[in-house]
Amino acid sequence: MNTLHRIDGRLHVEGVALDTLAERFGTPLYVYSRQALEEAYQAYARAFAGVPHQVCYAVKANSSLAILNLFARLGAGFDIVSGGELARVMAAGGDPGKVVFSGVGKTAEEMRAALRAGILCFNVESVSELHRLNRVAGEMGKLAPVSFRVNPDVDPKTHPYISTGLKENKFGVPIADAPALYRLAAGLPNLRITGIDCHIGSQLIDLSPLVDAADRVLALVDALSAEGIALGHIDLGGGVGIRYRDEPSPDLAAYGNELSGRFAGRSEKLLLEPGRSLVGNAGLLLTQVEYLKPGEDKNFAIVDAAMNDLMRPALYEAYHEITPVFARSSPARHFDVVGPICETGDFIGFARDLSIEEGDFLAILSAGAYGMSMASNYNSRPRAAEVMIDKNEIHLIRTRETIDDLMAGERLADLT
């Protein structure tokens, strides 16, 4: 996070000290920088200035209303994968006419909601979905705008759990099957073909696989055009990674140059679906050290954040930098930073060199993406609060859940 810095040994986001946030709002606490969010968005605007394009933020990365609203104000569209995400976009002031609806399991009711809202496009991922969408649109007297999500079978060279464009993945349709599917769609009465979509995976540091996928998609688009099937947009998905540890920073400008050259003289509009690269390094998770527990083989720092607050380490063995809010001069020791949840997999980081004491605050960095959006209530733990920092101003954008909130929808069975 380029807005993270120390003043007199205290860690700040923009102009606000993190310990003051912890004392005011409690921990665990998600903290976002407006400046970092806007700078990440503007990096895309600069990189793709050479080609008509639309950024459609991937809502799954972080669906907090205040963040969606900020991106909507900047002109973003949105990539959604559920009816709930569509409702969030609209509640945040997003334009449904800039929404693309992805996902392999769209329900009929979700389709109806999206058609009523007037979204830009459905990214269709199977023949069965195509027929369902045609039927639902016909029942509503509407034409459903469609594209197919194709799998270009390009290896994204990323974690297998976030690889999505290979032929063995559940997403999309094989690129070889696409011509026949577009012909089928062209013959269905309640559909309107508008584009094509692909997304090969997430957390890509080497962006050359994205360029390879673009070449394969563009060749398909030209083949479809030769058959008289013209497309209005080409959606190349997201996938651009961020720096969590010591990875090289992805060269977004070079990627933009590559695509600008390929789209020169073309009529189709470029759509992009960034998520992590817009929000990942704009947020952190603030937590407090509850106990320091020495052991024979290792030392544990037990903190009040857990895998229900930040699932990525347990799910992917993902690395997040952990840094004390107060810089201490005492020698650092090796700690496994773990949470209070009753699972061995409840960890934030292993073997970290930290100079800390009980009661200290820690910042878990690069937590803006797939942090709060994947949070759960496991062990009946209320979800964290969220704040957004704008220079010296503090905005509470989500209040902390309470135990009463967790039980509000439950009822005792009338047992006799």
C-alpha angles and dihedrals in degrees: 000000000000091000092060115102144141128251115187089343095307120117115238136188107212102317099337127092113230095221090061089055092050092050093047101042104019128229148319088050132166113219125193132187117223090202093054092048093051094045091052091052093047090052087065092047090054096042094052099034089115095066133045103258146157124214110217106191113222101239094200090072092066122344100185108142095230091055092047089049092051092052092045089055088053090054101260126154120208140241110212134183102188144032089250091059090050090053090050092051092051093044088052093053097258121156110247087204087070095049125111116194114216131171137101099245110049111165124220090249091052089051091051092050092050093047091050090050093050101235123191098242149342113230098216117209105182143022091247091055090050092055093045091051091049090051095047093047090049092052088053095044092241140124111236115217109226144184128173121239103225128197108225089190093234118153106235092197093228138115110310092234091061098039108109111161104065121106091248094056122101094234128095131343128290110271090230090061094049100091092056091046093051089050089051092049091049089059097050113097101220100047133085117198110225110158153325132263140197136171119180103185148300138274095031112174096172102057096192092098088060090055091048090052091049091054092052092047093047091052089053092048090053091049090051091048090054087058092051096259105129121191128209098203142018114212112200095181126219132278103136107144134219135222110266099161126345100332117133112258112256112251100237093170092056090049089051091051092051092052094042089058092048094047096046109124094007122125097214120099117234117236123193129190108202118170117150093035090059100046110014099088094032093073142053137185116235117208139169128231108241099178140002108215118189118205140182095257103021145001123243129212104199110203133184094243116084146175090283088062097041114018100174099089093050094040102043103009082246120181122234122178112240120203132174117247089220118049109226126196096214118106116277121243133201112262137174103218107217139167133233097253117120096246129096087221091062099109137128099193142347130228098359120170105229136163100209144138133204110283094030121131123237129198116218103204134213090028099131094100125061091356111100092016090062096039119127140186096243112158086020091283116160114233121256129264121249131216133185121212119213107183102296096345123100120208120190102215099173127023119224114266119243132214088251089057090055093053098038095101097042129099133191113244115248094243123175 
